[in-house]
Amino acid sequence: MSRQIVEQGVLHERASATPEASRRPGRVGATAPVRGDHAAPGDASLRGRQQWFATAVMTPESEPSPAGVDEVDRILTRGPRLCAMDRLEIYRRGYHARLVECLADDYPVLRHALGEDDFDGLCRVYIATHPSDGPSLNYYGRRMAALLRSAAAPAPLPRGFAADLAALEWAVVEVIHAPSSGPLTLEGLGHVPAEAWPGARLVANTAARLLRFEYPVNRYFQAVRNGEAPRVPEAAASATVVYRSGPTLWRMDLTPPMHDALAGLVAGETLEEALSRAEAGFVGLSEEEVGRRVMGWFEEWVSSGLFSGVLPARDR
């Protein structure tokens, strides 16, 4: 039987980081003092000044400021202790620090695995590669797994492990923010006639993600959450489903036949079609044992809210 791991899903809503009207990467929430008697280069409008400031702030810290000292001195005021360029750099460092903070919030176990310095370096590469381009920072980190599989990312850990771990953590983020369907109950299952089950389709919760990995990352994830300091595991295929029912978030490891059957159900297959996918995992088992295992799966899945409904064959 698979292991169910429970945690309370807490919503972390974040402010945007880009002026919505500009459609430019990033969203800047604060502004540096701008001289009233000088316009931003090429555009004296407020929008032009905002775009100039956003470009200056959002340029990666590894690159020089796109605005020269003379230009910055012409547009921004100096302070009693800092010149205009130094004041601008405070905003640039603060902007990038905020994005790193968001990524650390989304990927705490990846951060643990990499260590503070390597994770910070990865985040700087991510920010340079994927500037903020959405209306909410809730989804800013969605490309981390893809970056880790590419040559653009530093590789202090096996790429497959780091990418799998990021994919798991991002699934948790998605499930936390996704709308959750009302759960199917065991009582609801009783309303389906026995003869209708082979052609019935189970409807998965909208807040569910089914994942396959090259590494046993859910086990590593849980060990870190338990306060342990696990070693990076050897490659070994694994599968996990992440889903939320109400405020409760589940991460459930799946055996190969469990994954195959669940993949069919999530894809909209009938119960008969989905279970046929799992047949290879039942070799050598009696019909009675197969039935016992399958019933155990469904009792566990339904009781924890993985499914939201069941459609009889006539509704296909």
C-alpha positions in Angstrom: 0.0 0.0 0.0 1.3 3.5 -0.8 2.1 5.9 2.0 0.0 9.1 2.4 1.8 12.2 3.6 -0.4 15.0 4.9 0.3 18.7 5.4 -2.0 21.7 5.7 -2.0 23.7 2.5 -1.3 27.4 3.3 -1.9 29.9 0.5 0.9 32.4 0.0 -0.4 35.2 -2.1 2.2 37.5 -3.4 2.2 41.0 -4.8 3.0 41.5 -8.5 6.3 42.7 -9.7 5.6 44.5 -12.9 3.4 47.5 -13.9 0.4 45.7 -15.3 -0.3 48.2 -18.1 3.2 48.0 -19.5 3.3 44.3 -20.2 7.0 44.4 -19.6 8.9 41.6 -17.6 8.7 42.0 -13.8 6.5 44.3 -11.7 8.1 47.1 -9.6 6.1 48.0 -6.5 8.3 50.8 -5.2 9.8 53.8 -6.9 12.9 55.9 -6.4 12.7 59.6 -6.1 12.5 61.2 -9.6 13.4 64.8 -10.4 10.5 66.8 -11.4 12.5 69.0 -13.8 13.9 66.3 -16.0 12.2 63.7 -18.1 13.2 60.1 -18.6 15.3 59.6 -21.8 13.1 59.7 -24.9 9.8 60.0 -23.1 8.7 62.7 -20.7 5.5 61.0 -19.7 4.9 59.2 -16.4 4.7 55.9 -18.2 8.0 56.6 -20.0 9.7 57.3 -16.6 8.2 54.2 -15.1 9.4 52.0 -18.0 12.9 53.6 -17.8 13.0 52.9 -14.0 11.6 49.3 -14.4 14.3 48.5 -17.1 17.0 49.9 -14.9 15.8 48.0 -11.8 15.1 44.7 -13.6 18.4 44.4 -15.3 20.2 41.3 -13.8 22.7 42.2 -11.1 25.4 40.4 -13.0 25.1 43.0 -15.8 26.0 46.7 -15.5 23.2 49.1 -15.1 21.6 50.0 -18.5 21.6 53.6 -17.4 24.8 55.6 -17.3 25.9 57.7 -14.3 25.2 60.9 -16.1 21.8 59.8 -17.2 20.9 58.6 -13.7 22.2 61.8 -12.2 20.0 63.8 -14.6 16.8 61.9 -13.7 17.1 60.8 -10.1 18.0 63.0 -7.0 21.0 62.2 -4.9 20.6 61.7 -1.2 22.5 63.2 1.8 24.8 60.2 1.8 24.4 58.3 -1.5 24.7 59.4 -5.1 21.8 58.8 -7.5 23.4 55.6 -9.0 23.9 54.1 -5.5 20.3 54.8 -4.7 19.1 53.2 -7.9 21.3 50.1 -7.1 19.4 49.7 -3.7 16.2 49.2 -5.7 17.8 46.9 -8.2 19.3 44.7 -5.4 16.0 44.8 -3.5 14.0 43.8 -6.6 16.2 40.7 -7.3 16.3 39.8 -3.6 12.5 39.7 -3.6 12.5 37.3 -6.6 15.1 35.1 -4.8 12.8 35.2 -1.7 9.9 34.0 -3.8 11.9 31.1 -5.3 13.2 30.1 -1.9 9.6 30.0 -0.7 8.6 27.7 -3.6 11.6 25.5 -3.4 12.7 25.0 0.2 13.8 21.4 -0.2 15.8 22.2 -3.4 17.4 25.0 -1.4 18.3 22.6 1.3 19.7 20.1 -1.2 21.9 22.7 -2.9 22.9 24.8 0.1 22.4 28.6 0.5 25.2 29.7 -1.9 24.5 27.4 -4.8 20.7 28.0 -4.5 21.3 31.7 -4.6 23.5 31.3 -7.7 20.8 29.2 -9.3 18.2 31.8 -8.6 20.3 34.5 -10.2 20.6 32.4 -13.3 16.8 31.8 -13.2 16.1 35.5 -12.9 18.4 36.4 -15.8 16.9 33.6 -18.0 13.3 34.1 -17.0 12.4 37.7 -16.0 9.1 38.1 -14.2 6.4 38.3 -16.9 3.1 37.5 -15.2 0.4 39.3 -13.3 1.3 37.4 -10.1 4.5 36.2 -8.5 2.6 33.1 -7.3 3.6 31.5 -10.6 7.0 33.0 -11.2 9.0 29.9 -10.4 7.1 27.6 -12.8 10.1 27.1 -15.1 12.7 25.9 -12.5 12.6 22.2 -13.4 13.1 23.0 -17.1 16.0 25.2 -16.3 17.6 22.6 -14.2 17.5 20.1 -17.0 19.2 22.5 -19.3 22.9 23.4 -19.7 22.2 26.9 -18.6 21.9 26.0 -14.9 24.8 25.3 -12.6 25.0 21.6 -11.7 26.3 20.9 -8.2 23.8 18.0 -8.0 22.8 15.4 -10.6 20.5 17.4 -13.0 17.9 14.7 -13.1 17.6 14.7 -9.3 17.5 18.5 -9.0 14.9 18.8 -11.8 12.7 16.0 -10.3 12.8 17.7 -6.9 11.9 21.0 -8.4 9.0 19.4 -10.4 7.6 17.9 -7.2 7.9 21.2 -5.3 6.3 23.1 -8.1 3.4 20.6 -8.2 2.8 21.4 -4.5 2.7 25.1 -5.4 0.2 24.5 -8.2 -2.0 22.3 -6.1 -2.1 24.8 -3.3 -3.3 27.5 -5.6 -5.6 25.4 -7.8 -9.3 25.3 -7.2 -10.2 22.1 -5.4 -13.2 20.1 -6.4 -15.7 18.8 -3.9 -14.7 15.2 -3.0 -16.4 12.0 -4.1 -17.5 10.1 -1.0 -17.6 6.3 -0.4 -21.4 6.8 -0.1 -21.4 8.4 -3.5 -19.7 5.3 -4.9 -22.6 3.2 -3.7 -25.0 5.0 -6.0 -23.3 3.4 -9.1 -24.8 0.0 -10.0 -22.3 -2.9 -10.0 -22.9 -3.6 -13.7 -22.1 0.0 -14.6 -18.6 0.0 -13.0 -16.5 -1.4 -16.0 -17.6 1.5 -18.2 -17.7 4.2 -15.5 -15.2 7.1 -15.4 -13.9 8.6 -12.2 -13.3 12.4 -12.4 -10.1 13.5 -10.8 -9.9 16.4 -8.4 -9.0 19.6 -10.2 -6.3 20.2 -7.6 -4.3 17.1 -8.5 -1.0 16.5 -10.3 0.3 13.1 -11.3 4.1 12.9 -11.7 6.8 10.3 -12.7 10.4 10.8 -11.7 13.9 9.4 -12.4 14.7 9.6 -8.7 12.7 8.9 -5.5 12.3 12.6 -4.7 9.2 12.4 -2.6 11.0 10.2 -0.1 13.9 12.7 0.0 11.4 15.6 0.3 9.7 14.0 3.3 13.0 13.2 5.0 14.0 16.9 4.8 10.5 17.9 6.1 11.1 15.6 9.0 14.3 17.4 9.9 16.7 14.8 8.5 19.7 15.5 6.4 19.4 12.7 3.7 22.0 12.0 1.0 21.1 12.5 -2.6 19.6 9.1 -3.6 20.6 7.0 -6.5 18.5 7.1 -9.6 15.4 4.9 -9.3 12.1 5.4 -11.0 9.2 6.6 -8.8 5.8 8.1 -9.2 3.8 10.5 -6.9 0.4 12.1 -7.0 0.0 15.5 -5.3 -3.5 16.7 -4.5 -5.5 18.8 -2.2 -8.9 18.2 -0.6 -10.1 21.3 1.2 -7.2 22.7 3.3 -5.3 19.3 3.3 -2.6 18.6 0.8 -1.5 15.0 0.1 1.6 13.6 -1.5 1.2 9.9 -2.2 3.8 7.6 -3.6 2.5 5.1 -6.1 3.6 1.7 -7.2 4.0 1.2 -11.0 0.5 -0.5 -11.4 -1.1 2.2 -9.2 0.5 4.9 -11.4 -0.6 3.2 -14.6 -4.2 2.8 -13.5 -4.4 6.3 -12.1 -2.9 7.8 -15.3 -5.7 6.1 -17.3 -8.4 7.5 -15.0 -6.9 11.0 -15.0 -6.8 10.8 -18.9 -10.6 10.1 -18.9 -10.5 6.3 -19.5 -13.1 4.0 -18.2 -12.4 2.0 -15.1 -12.0 -1.2 -17.2 -9.5 0.6 -19.6 -7.5 2.1 -16.8 -7.1 -1.2 -14.9 -6.0 -2.9 -18.0 -3.0 -0.6 -18.0 -2.0 -2.0 -14.7 -2.2 -5.7 -15.7 1.6 -6.0 -16.1 2.1 -5.3 -12.4 -0.2 -8.1 -11.4 1.7 -11.0 -12.9 1.9 -13.9 -10.5 -0.9 -12.6 -8.3 -4.2 -14.4 -7.8 -7.4 -12.8 -8.9 -8.4 -12.5 -5.2 -5.1 -10.7 -4.4 -5.5 -8.4 -7.4 -9.1 -7.5 -6.3 -7.9 -6.9 -2.7 -5.2 -4.5 -3.9 -7.3 -2.6 -6.3 -10.1 -2.1 -3.7 -7.4 -0.9 -1.3 -6.2 1.7 -3.8 -9.7 3.1 -4.4 -10.6 3.2 -0.8 -7.5 5.2 -0.1 -7.9 7.5 -3.0 -11.6 8.2 -2.5 -11.3 8.6 1.3 -8.6 11.3 0.9 -10.5 13.2 -1.8 -8.5 12.4 -5.0 -11.7 12.1 -7.0 -14.6 14.5 -7.3 -17.2 12.4 -9.1 -18.1 9.3 -11.1 -19.7 9.3 -14.5 -21.7 6.2 -15.6 -21.0 4.7 -19.0 -24.1 6.2 -20.5 -22.7 9.7 -19.9 -19.6 9.2 -22.0 
